[in-house]
Amino acid sequence: MAEELEKVHLFYDDINKIRIIDNSVIKDTEDIKEASKDYELKVNDFSKIINSLLDTMKELGDNVEKQKMAAIGRDQLQNNDP
């Protein structure tokens, strides 16, 4: 009987319910789903790290710009002194 059902693409699962999809396909689909979740978590972690790095770089850039402007101001004050 199982062979006849398989000919029309029906399968029995572990608890003897009739399924449209073979158990191996269901297992592969679940494995892909888990792998996708793991990948998504890794991508989200990577994104957080990159955003933190970009924020730090912006802060450092702003600090460098302030120091540069202060140095230019000091240089101009020295050049204007008689």
C-alpha positions as CSV (number, residue, x, y, z in Angstrom):
1,M,0.0,0.0,0.0
2,A,2.8,2.4,0.8
3,E,4.3,1.9,-2.7
4,E,0.9,2.8,-4.3
5,L,0.7,6.0,-2.2
6,E,4.3,6.9,-3.2
7,K,3.3,6.6,-6.8
8,V,0.8,9.4,-6.3
9,H,3.3,11.3,-4.1
10,L,1.7,10.6,-0.8
11,F,3.9,9.4,2.1
12,Y,3.5,8.0,5.7
13,D,5.3,9.9,8.4
14,D,6.7,8.5,11.7
15,I,3.2,8.5,13.4
16,N,1.5,6.9,10.3
17,K,-0.1,10.1,9.1
18,I,-0.4,10.6,5.3
19,R,1.8,13.4,4.1
20,I,2.2,15.1,0.7
21,I,5.9,15.7,1.3
22,D,8.4,12.9,1.9
23,N,10.0,12.9,5.4
24,S,13.5,13.5,4.0
25,V,12.3,16.6,2.3
26,I,10.7,17.8,5.5
27,K,14.0,17.1,7.4
28,D,16.0,19.0,4.8
29,T,13.6,21.9,4.9
30,E,13.9,22.1,8.7
31,D,17.7,22.0,8.5
32,I,17.7,24.8,6.0
33,K,15.4,26.8,8.2
34,E,17.7,26.4,11.2
35,A,20.8,27.3,9.1
36,S,19.0,30.4,7.9
37,K,18.2,31.4,11.4
38,D,21.9,31.0,12.4
39,Y,23.0,32.9,9.4
40,E,20.6,35.8,10.2
41,L,21.9,36.0,13.8
42,K,25.4,36.2,12.5
43,V,24.6,38.9,10.0
44,N,22.8,40.9,12.6
45,D,25.7,40.6,15.0
46,F,28.1,41.6,12.2
47,S,25.8,44.6,11.4
48,K,25.9,45.7,15.1
49,I,29.7,45.5,15.1
50,I,30.0,47.5,11.9
51,N,27.6,50.2,13.1
52,S,29.6,50.5,16.3
53,L,32.8,50.8,14.4
54,L,31.3,53.5,12.1
55,D,30.1,55.4,15.2
56,T,33.5,55.2,16.7
57,M,35.2,56.3,13.5
58,K,32.8,59.3,13.2
59,E,33.5,60.3,16.8
60,L,37.3,60.1,16.1
61,G,36.8,62.1,12.9
62,D,34.9,64.8,14.7
63,N,37.6,65.0,17.4
64,V,40.3,65.3,14.8
65,E,38.4,68.0,13.0
66,K,38.0,69.9,16.3
67,Q,41.7,69.6,17.0
68,K,42.5,70.7,13.5
69,M,40.4,73.8,13.8
70,A,41.9,74.6,17.2
71,A,45.4,74.3,15.8
72,I,44.5,76.6,12.9
73,G,43.1,79.1,15.3
74,R,46.2,79.0,17.4
75,D,48.4,79.4,14.3
76,Q,46.4,82.4,13.2
77,L,46.7,84.0,16.7
78,Q,50.4,83.5,16.6
79,N,50.7,85.0,13.1
80,N,48.6,88.1,14.1
81,D,50.7,88.9,17.2
82,P,53.1,91.8,16.4
